């Protein structure tokens, strides 16, 4: 059935303020279950204020002028257009409705897509749209999320039993401090510029982009940064590896980036960094009286060394999802 004649799409405007409320709250209520959100979505008033400030763009799917679906995205990141969510009420013709929203998104942003890539983490039930999105020029990378149960009463023993080799005298592990800010982006750049992550996050392809990543980690934009838990691998007192940690909320800790310069890979240094990070995360929880229930991390499902590293340090696979990216129009 061709549903185009039953629906229309347009950017949000204040004339839909009241009628959009029910749809948005429907999304908000399903954000954790259906879309794997870790943080509470914005309340409706804050979401609308963000649209008015230009922080978020929102396209509505309308049936008889009643919003029944929406697509939210942002263009404020210099390197990319971030497509955040496509949500529709009901299950009938769901992918066709998503397609209508995506087509409007491409129509609106076709000129901007000559300059920027589009990234779209297809979390939760959005993954059912992955087989359709390729028709619009998107490619996908499969991402796996791992987690570690921090409430495991045997965790301290398990951490101690992680097999690592002894560092020789040229290497050492230390905690983050601000003096490493200039070198951290260079290490991340050299570690990720040729990786699949750079396909959908082109910040990994430039020094300035990696500076943005480090800034957002260390300035609490991605969550509460934990400098006393984040670890740096030093070779002759020069940083050659980083493993960051933060709290995305009171209950969940996260490793946003682990990076080792290529010439030092194959020596299990990343496992040493993770082991030290885990030990200090437990100490942090005891000292601060705030124990997160889990630590999570994500990586390319086809990155076998990373998958093995997290598995060998006690992480278990939680779920996978496709990350879609559009390389832009020539």
C-alpha positions as CSV (number, residue, x, y, z in Angstrom):
1,X,0.0,0.0,0.0
2,X,1.3,3.5,-0.9
3,X,0.9,5.5,2.3
4,X,2.3,8.8,0.8
5,X,-1.1,10.2,0.1
6,X,-2.2,9.7,3.8
7,X,0.7,11.5,5.4
8,X,2.8,14.6,5.0
9,X,6.0,15.7,6.6
10,X,7.2,19.1,7.7
11,X,9.4,20.8,10.2
12,X,8.0,21.4,13.6
13,X,6.3,24.7,14.2
14,X,4.5,26.1,17.2
15,X,1.1,25.4,15.7
16,X,1.7,21.7,16.6
17,X,2.8,22.5,20.2
18,X,-0.3,20.9,21.8
19,X,-0.8,18.1,19.3
20,X,2.9,17.0,19.4
21,X,2.9,16.5,23.2
22,X,1.2,13.1,23.1
23,X,3.6,11.7,20.5
24,X,6.7,13.1,22.3
25,X,5.6,11.6,25.6
26,X,4.9,8.3,23.9
27,X,8.6,8.3,22.8
28,X,9.8,9.5,26.2
29,X,8.0,6.6,27.9
30,X,9.6,4.1,25.6
31,X,13.1,5.6,25.4
32,X,14.7,3.1,27.7
33,X,12.9,-0.1,26.6
34,X,12.7,0.5,22.9
35,X,15.7,2.7,22.2
36,X,18.3,1.7,24.8
37,X,18.5,5.2,26.2
38,X,20.8,5.4,29.3
39,X,19.8,8.9,30.2
40,X,16.3,10.4,30.7
41,X,15.2,12.2,27.5
42,X,14.5,15.9,27.7
43,X,11.1,16.9,29.1
44,X,8.7,18.2,26.4
45,X,9.2,21.9,27.3
46,X,13.0,21.6,27.2
47,X,12.8,19.7,23.9
48,X,10.8,22.5,22.3
49,X,13.1,25.1,23.8
50,X,16.0,23.3,22.2
51,X,14.3,23.4,18.8
52,X,13.7,27.2,19.2
53,X,17.4,27.7,20.1
54,X,18.5,25.7,17.1
55,X,20.1,23.0,19.1
56,X,17.7,20.3,17.8
57,X,15.8,20.1,14.5
58,X,12.6,18.2,14.4
59,X,10.6,16.8,11.4
60,X,7.0,15.7,12.0
61,X,5.0,13.0,10.2
62,X,1.4,14.2,10.1
63,X,-1.8,12.3,9.6
64,X,-4.8,14.6,9.2
65,X,-2.5,17.3,10.7
66,X,-2.0,15.2,13.8
67,X,1.7,14.3,14.6
68,X,2.1,10.5,14.6
69,X,5.9,10.3,14.0
70,X,9.0,12.5,14.3
71,X,12.7,12.6,13.4
72,X,15.1,14.6,15.5
73,X,18.6,15.6,14.4
74,X,21.2,18.2,15.1
75,X,23.6,20.1,12.9
76,X,25.6,22.0,15.5
77,X,28.5,19.6,15.5
78,X,30.9,21.0,12.9
79,X,31.9,17.6,11.3
80,X,28.6,15.8,11.0
81,X,24.8,15.9,11.0
82,X,23.7,13.7,13.9
83,X,20.3,11.9,13.3
84,X,19.2,11.2,16.9
85,X,15.9,9.3,16.7
86,X,13.1,8.3,14.4
87,X,10.0,7.5,16.4
88,X,6.5,6.6,15.1
89,X,3.4,5.5,16.9
90,X,2.1,2.0,16.2
91,X,3.6,-0.8,14.1
92,X,1.7,-0.7,10.8
93,X,3.7,0.4,7.8
94,X,6.4,1.5,10.2
95,X,9.4,1.4,7.8
96,X,7.4,3.3,5.2
97,X,6.7,6.0,7.8
98,X,10.4,6.1,8.7
99,X,11.2,6.4,5.0
100,X,8.9,9.4,4.6
101,X,10.6,11.2,7.5
102,X,14.1,10.3,6.2
103,X,13.2,11.5,2.7
104,X,12.1,14.9,4.2
105,X,15.4,15.0,6.2
106,X,17.4,14.4,3.0
107,X,15.4,17.0,1.1
108,X,16.0,19.6,3.8
109,X,19.7,18.8,4.3
110,X,20.8,17.9,0.7
111,X,23.1,21.0,0.4
112,X,24.6,20.5,3.9
113,X,25.2,16.8,3.0
114,X,27.6,18.0,0.4
115,X,29.8,19.2,3.2
116,X,29.0,16.8,6.1
117,X,28.4,13.2,6.7
118,X,25.3,12.0,8.5
119,X,25.5,9.6,11.4
120,X,22.6,7.6,12.8
121,X,23.0,5.1,15.7
122,X,20.0,2.8,15.0
123,X,19.5,1.8,18.6
124,X,16.7,-0.6,19.8
125,X,13.9,-1.2,17.4
126,X,15.3,1.3,14.9
127,X,17.6,-1.5,13.8
128,X,14.6,-3.0,11.9
129,X,15.0,0.0,9.5
130,X,18.6,-1.0,8.6
131,X,17.7,-3.0,5.6
132,X,15.8,-0.1,4.1
133,X,18.2,2.7,4.8
134,X,20.8,1.6,2.3
135,X,18.4,2.7,-0.5
136,X,19.1,6.3,0.5
137,X,22.9,5.9,0.3
138,X,23.6,5.0,3.9
139,X,26.1,2.4,4.9
140,X,26.2,0.6,8.2
141,X,28.8,-0.6,10.8
142,X,27.7,-3.1,13.4
143,X,28.4,-1.9,17.0
144,X,28.5,-4.1,20.0
145,X,27.9,-2.9,23.6
146,X,29.6,-4.8,26.4
147,X,28.9,-4.4,30.1
148,X,30.5,-5.4,33.4
149,X,28.5,-6.0,36.5
150,X,30.0,-3.7,39.2
151,X,27.8,-5.2,41.9
152,X,29.4,-8.7,41.5
153,X,30.7,-9.6,45.0
154,X,33.5,-11.5,43.3
155,X,34.5,-8.7,41.0
156,X,37.6,-7.7,43.0
157,X,39.0,-11.2,42.8
158,X,38.1,-11.4,39.1
159,X,40.0,-8.2,38.4
160,X,43.1,-9.5,40.3
161,X,43.0,-12.6,38.2
162,X,43.1,-10.8,34.9
163,X,46.2,-12.1,33.2
164,X,48.7,-9.3,32.3
165,X,52.4,-9.2,31.8
166,X,54.7,-7.1,33.9
167,X,55.6,-3.7,32.4
168,X,59.3,-3.2,31.8
169,X,61.1,-0.2,33.2
170,X,60.4,2.0,30.2
171,X,56.6,1.8,30.7
172,X,54.3,3.0,33.5
173,X,50.6,3.7,34.2
174,X,49.4,6.9,35.6
175,X,46.1,8.9,36.0
176,X,44.8,11.6,33.9
177,X,45.8,15.2,34.5
178,X,45.3,18.3,32.3
179,X,49.0,18.3,31.1
180,X,48.1,15.5,28.8
181,X,45.4,17.4,26.9
182,X,47.6,18.4,24.0
183,X,49.0,14.9,23.3
184,X,45.8,12.9,23.9
185,X,44.2,14.0,20.7
186,X,47.3,13.1,18.7
187,X,47.3,9.6,20.2
188,X,43.6,9.2,19.5
189,X,44.1,10.5,15.9
190,X,46.8,8.0,15.2
191,X,44.9,5.2,16.8
192,X,41.5,5.8,15.0
193,X,42.0,7.6,11.8
194,X,42.0,4.4,9.7
195,X,39.4,2.6,11.8
196,X,35.7,2.0,11.1
197,X,34.9,4.6,13.8
198,X,36.2,7.3,11.5
199,X,33.6,6.4,8.9
200,X,30.7,7.6,11.0
201,X,32.6,10.0,13.3
202,X,35.0,12.0,11.1
203,X,36.3,13.8,14.2
204,X,38.7,10.8,14.4
205,X,40.3,11.9,11.1
206,X,41.6,15.3,12.3
207,X,43.6,16.6,15.3
208,X,41.0,19.3,15.9
209,X,38.2,16.7,15.8
210,X,40.0,14.6,18.4
211,X,40.5,17.7,20.5
212,X,36.8,18.0,20.5
213,X,36.4,14.4,21.7
214,X,38.9,14.9,24.5
215,X,37.3,18.2,25.5
216,X,33.8,16.7,25.7
217,X,35.1,13.8,27.8
218,X,37.1,15.8,30.2
219,X,34.7,18.7,30.5
220,X,31.8,16.5,31.6
221,X,29.8,16.8,28.4
222,X,29.6,13.1,27.9
223,X,29.0,12.5,31.6
224,X,30.9,13.1,34.8
225,X,34.6,12.7,34.0
226,X,36.6,10.5,36.3
227,X,40.2,11.7,36.1
228,X,41.3,9.5,39.0
229,X,40.0,6.4,37.2
230,X,41.1,7.3,33.6
231,X,44.5,5.7,32.8
232,X,47.5,6.8,30.7
233,X,50.2,4.4,29.4
234,X,53.6,6.1,29.4
235,X,56.7,5.1,27.5
236,X,59.8,6.8,28.8
237,X,57.3,9.3,30.4
238,X,55.6,10.1,27.1
239,X,51.9,9.2,26.7
240,X,51.3,6.4,24.2
241,X,47.9,5.2,25.3
242,X,44.7,6.4,27.0
243,X,41.7,4.8,28.6
244,X,39.1,7.3,29.7
245,X,36.2,6.7,32.2
246,X,33.1,8.7,33.1
247,X,29.7,8.3,34.7
248,X,26.8,8.8,32.3
249,X,24.5,8.8,35.3
250,X,24.7,7.7,38.9
251,X,24.2,4.1,38.0
252,X,26.2,3.6,34.8
253,X,29.9,4.1,34.2
254,X,31.3,4.2,30.7
255,X,34.6,3.9,28.8
256,X,34.2,6.4,25.9
257,X,37.6,5.9,24.3
258,X,40.6,3.5,24.6
259,X,43.5,4.3,22.3
260,X,47.0,2.8,21.9
261,X,49.5,4.0,19.4
262,X,49.8,1.4,16.7
263,X,53.5,0.7,17.3
264,X,52.7,-0.4,20.8
265,X,49.8,-2.7,20.0
266,X,50.1,-6.5,20.3
267,X,51.6,-6.2,23.8
268,X,48.4,-6.4,25.8
269,X,48.9,-2.8,27.1
270,X,45.1,-2.2,26.6
271,X,44.4,-5.0,29.0
272,X,46.8,-3.5,31.5
273,X,45.0,-0.2,31.2
274,X,41.6,-1.8,31.6
275,X,42.7,-3.7,34.7
276,X,44.1,-0.6,36.3
277,X,40.9,1.3,35.4
278,X,38.7,-1.4,36.9
279,X,40.6,-1.5,40.2
280,X,40.5,2.3,40.6
281,X,36.8,2.4,39.7
282,X,36.0,0.0,42.5
283,X,38.1,2.2,44.9
284,X,36.3,5.3,43.6
285,X,33.0,3.7,44.4
286,X,34.1,2.8,48.0
287,X,35.5,6.2,48.7
288,X,32.6,8.2,47.3
289,X,29.9,5.8,48.6
290,X,28.4,5.7,45.1
291,X,28.6,2.4,43.4
292,X,27.4,2.3,39.7
293,X,25.7,-0.9,38.8
294,X,27.6,-1.4,35.6
295,X,30.4,-0.3,33.4
296,X,29.8,-0.4,29.7
297,X,31.8,0.1,26.5
298,X,31.1,-0.2,22.8
299,X,33.2,-1.1,19.8
300,X,33.0,-2.2,16.2
301,X,31.7,-5.8,16.2
302,X,34.3,-6.7,13.5
303,X,37.2,-5.3,15.6
304,X,38.3,-8.7,16.8
305,X,41.2,-7.5,19.0
306,X,38.9,-5.1,20.8
307,X,36.2,-7.7,21.2
308,X,38.7,-10.2,22.6
309,X,40.2,-7.5,24.9
310,X,36.9,-6.7,26.6
311,X,35.9,-10.3,26.8
312,X,39.2,-11.2,28.5
313,X,38.8,-8.5,31.1
314,X,35.4,-9.8,32.2
315,X,33.0,-7.8,30.0
316,X,30.0,-9.7,28.5
317,X,28.1,-8.8,25.3
318,X,25.0,-6.9,26.0
319,X,23.5,-6.1,22.6
320,X,24.5,-5.0,19.1
321,X,23.0,-2.4,16.8
322,X,23.8,-0.9,13.3
323,X,25.4,2.5,13.2
324,X,24.4,4.0,9.8
325,X,26.3,6.7,8.1
326,X,25.9,8.7,4.9
327,X,29.3,9.8,3.4
328,X,27.6,12.8,1.9
329,X,26.8,14.0,-1.7
330,X,29.7,14.7,-4.1
